[in-house]
């Protein structure tokens, strides 16, 4: 049976905490402030990072079985299908969180909006 701890290990939760700081520093360095709804951008980055880690473990499961058998997939604590499900599940959360940071009713593009679009994609 898969535990919450197994999923947290799969997505490398402790490392995901650094993504928050990286996102904030990047935003300030780009001239944008994480004010208003933009404070959600670091959270969106954590979702993206976590999904990438789960997808990486899914893709590397055969290599990990040889080199890192203690990882959640090779050890059997998480099935490959469940790991892929975790990766797929957090991706829409990233997009939804980015979309919730949209500026509404502002005709001109501000520096913070440029930063947000780079983090979330140009169509966000």
Residue, then its C-alpha position, 0 to 999 in steps of 0.5 A: x500500500x502506498x503511503x503519503x510518505x512514499x508519494x512525498x519521497x517520489x516528488x522529493x518534497x524537501x527539495x521542492x521547498x527550495x523552489x519556493x525561494x528560487x521563484x521568489x528571488x527570480x520574481x524580484x530579480x525580474x522586477x516583479x513583485x509577488x503582490x496580489x494573486x501573484x503570491x501563488x506563483x511559487x506554489x505553481x512552481x512547486x506543482x510543476x517541479x513535483x510533477x517533473x520529479x514523479x515523471x522523471x522517476x517513472x521514465x527512469x524506473x528501469x535504471x533506478x531498479x539497478x542503480x537506486x533500488x531503494x527509490x519508491x518505484x523500484x522498491x515496489x512502494x509505488x507502482x509505475x502507473x501510480x507514479x505516472x498518475x501523480x505526475x499527470x495530476x499535478x500538472x493541471x494544478x500548476x496551470x490552474x494556479x498560474x491562471x488564478x494569478x492573471x491580471x484582469x482589466x489591465x490594458x498594458x503589460x507590466x513587468x510582473x506580468x512578463x515574469x508571470x507569463x515566463x513562469x506559466x507559459x505565454x498562453x497563461 
